[in-house]
Amino acid sequence: MVTVYVKDRESLEEAIRRFNKLIEKEGITAKAKENMYFTKPSKARREKMNKLRRKLEKKKRKEQFRRHR
């Protein structure tokens, strides 16, 4: 749980900005966006596999580039 205490002589806008940075760092906003809509388990698995495939292809391209240098 994120807790932000307002410091002396700190404006409310600054405290809200600190709060937003903390929840972004914790990943709360990303989790809320992810859970906003239901995704079928099969689609989630497919997206996860596609993400992994793209990551491996990118790594492979980088290795080939390094070898040719």
Backbone bond lengths (Angstrom), bond angles and torsions (degrees), N, CA, C in turn:
res aa  C-N    CA-C-N  psi(-1)  N-CA   C-N-CA  omega(-1)  CA-C   N-CA-C  phi
1 M - - - 1.443 - - 1.519 108.76 -
2 V 1.301 116.04 136.60 1.452 122.11 -177.52 1.521 109.13 -93.50
3 T 1.324 115.73 129.66 1.453 121.18 177.97 1.515 108.82 -126.79
4 V 1.315 116.06 131.91 1.457 121.20 178.83 1.516 107.96 -126.13
5 Y 1.304 116.03 124.20 1.458 121.47 176.60 1.526 108.39 -101.21
6 V 1.316 116.41 133.59 1.457 120.99 179.59 1.522 107.88 -77.05
7 K 1.325 115.41 125.55 1.460 121.45 -178.79 1.521 110.22 -80.11
8 D 1.321 116.01 164.62 1.463 120.09 176.42 1.521 109.58 -61.94
9 R 1.319 115.27 137.32 1.469 123.34 178.77 1.531 112.94 59.38
10 E 1.306 117.14 26.90 1.458 121.14 176.04 1.519 108.38 -104.24
11 S 1.318 116.13 133.16 1.458 118.76 -179.97 1.524 109.80 -74.47
12 L 1.296 114.68 159.68 1.456 120.51 179.71 1.524 110.84 -64.46
13 E 1.328 117.55 -35.17 1.458 121.36 179.05 1.532 111.09 -62.52
14 E 1.326 117.01 -39.86 1.466 120.55 178.57 1.523 110.93 -66.22
15 A 1.336 117.16 -39.77 1.461 120.72 178.26 1.522 110.56 -65.74
16 I 1.325 117.36 -40.18 1.464 121.13 178.12 1.520 109.92 -65.11
17 R 1.319 117.45 -38.67 1.464 121.46 178.54 1.535 109.91 -63.43
18 R 1.338 117.05 -43.15 1.467 120.45 177.61 1.526 110.66 -63.19
19 F 1.338 115.85 -41.28 1.460 120.89 178.78 1.525 110.86 -61.07
20 N 1.331 117.21 -45.82 1.458 121.20 179.63 1.524 111.84 -61.92
21 K 1.336 117.37 -39.12 1.453 120.68 177.70 1.522 111.00 -64.72
22 L 1.325 116.85 -40.19 1.459 120.24 -179.48 1.529 111.94 -66.86
23 I 1.332 117.64 -43.00 1.461 117.94 -179.33 1.529 111.08 -70.84
24 E 1.325 117.02 -28.72 1.458 119.97 175.02 1.530 109.63 -68.06
25 K 1.325 116.70 -42.07 1.453 121.71 179.34 1.531 111.45 -64.97
26 E 1.327 117.02 -37.25 1.462 121.82 179.01 1.525 111.57 -72.10
27 G 1.318 117.61 -20.65 1.452 121.15 -179.76 1.514 113.36 87.69
28 I 1.314 116.99 16.45 1.461 121.31 -177.80 1.518 110.91 -69.14
29 T 1.324 117.56 -41.72 1.467 119.80 -179.00 1.527 110.77 -67.09
30 A 1.327 116.91 -39.07 1.462 119.96 178.88 1.521 110.45 -64.72
31 K 1.319 116.32 -40.61 1.462 120.75 179.25 1.529 110.65 -65.57
32 A 1.322 117.33 -39.31 1.466 121.01 179.32 1.526 110.41 -65.79
33 K 1.328 117.31 -42.06 1.462 120.57 178.06 1.524 110.73 -65.03
34 E 1.322 116.22 -38.02 1.464 120.95 179.71 1.527 111.08 -65.12
35 N 1.323 116.94 -37.97 1.458 121.33 -177.13 1.524 113.04 -90.69
36 M 1.315 117.70 5.33 1.454 120.35 -178.30 1.526 111.08 -65.90
37 Y 1.331 116.84 -36.37 1.450 121.80 -179.93 1.520 109.16 -126.22
38 F 1.316 115.48 148.82 1.454 120.74 178.10 1.515 109.81 -80.29
39 T 1.328 115.98 132.67 1.456 120.13 173.55 1.522 107.43 -117.34
40 K 1.311 114.95 136.60 1.454 119.42 179.91 1.526 109.33 -64.45
41 P 1.331 117.28 145.52 1.464 119.97 -179.24 1.530 113.06 -57.44
42 S 1.326 117.12 -35.94 1.463 119.12 179.86 1.527 110.83 -66.14
43 K 1.328 116.54 -38.80 1.465 120.17 178.68 1.527 110.43 -68.86
44 A 1.329 117.15 -37.88 1.464 120.95 178.75 1.530 109.87 -63.47
45 R 1.333 117.30 -42.66 1.471 120.69 178.21 1.523 110.70 -63.67
46 R 1.330 116.46 -42.42 1.458 121.32 -179.26 1.532 110.31 -62.87
47 E 1.328 116.78 -44.59 1.468 120.26 179.06 1.524 110.95 -64.60
48 K 1.330 116.31 -38.63 1.460 120.15 179.35 1.532 110.53 -64.35
49 M 1.340 116.89 -42.83 1.460 120.88 178.75 1.531 111.10 -66.16
50 N 1.328 117.14 -40.23 1.465 120.18 178.04 1.519 111.15 -64.13
51 K 1.327 117.04 -39.61 1.457 121.08 178.64 1.526 110.07 -63.84
52 L 1.331 116.54 -43.65 1.458 120.93 178.26 1.527 111.22 -63.81
53 R 1.333 116.63 -41.43 1.462 121.24 179.56 1.535 110.69 -61.98
54 R 1.335 116.62 -44.81 1.473 120.10 178.71 1.521 111.06 -62.95
55 K 1.326 116.03 -39.47 1.463 120.48 -179.98 1.530 110.58 -63.63
56 L 1.336 116.85 -44.17 1.460 120.48 179.55 1.525 111.91 -66.51
57 E 1.339 116.80 -38.86 1.466 120.00 178.05 1.519 110.99 -64.16
58 K 1.317 116.87 -39.62 1.464 120.87 178.51 1.524 110.44 -64.54
59 K 1.334 116.18 -42.18 1.461 120.55 179.02 1.531 110.25 -63.52
60 K 1.337 116.12 -40.31 1.459 121.06 179.58 1.530 110.79 -63.97
61 R 1.343 117.10 -42.80 1.469 120.91 178.42 1.525 110.74 -62.39
62 K 1.332 116.94 -40.80 1.467 119.65 179.60 1.522 110.89 -63.83
63 E 1.338 117.58 -41.26 1.458 120.94 179.45 1.525 110.84 -64.12
64 Q 1.336 117.27 -41.72 1.462 120.33 178.90 1.521 110.75 -64.27
65 F 1.315 117.48 -38.35 1.451 121.27 178.78 1.528 110.84 -64.29
66 R 1.337 115.82 -40.72 1.472 119.74 -179.94 1.521 111.79 -66.91
67 R 1.339 117.70 -35.50 1.455 121.24 -179.55 1.522 111.70 -67.61
68 H 1.316 117.57 -35.64 1.452 122.35 -176.72 1.518 113.31 -80.26
69 R 1.281 117.60 -9.15 1.475 120.16 -179.91 1.470 111.92 -76.36
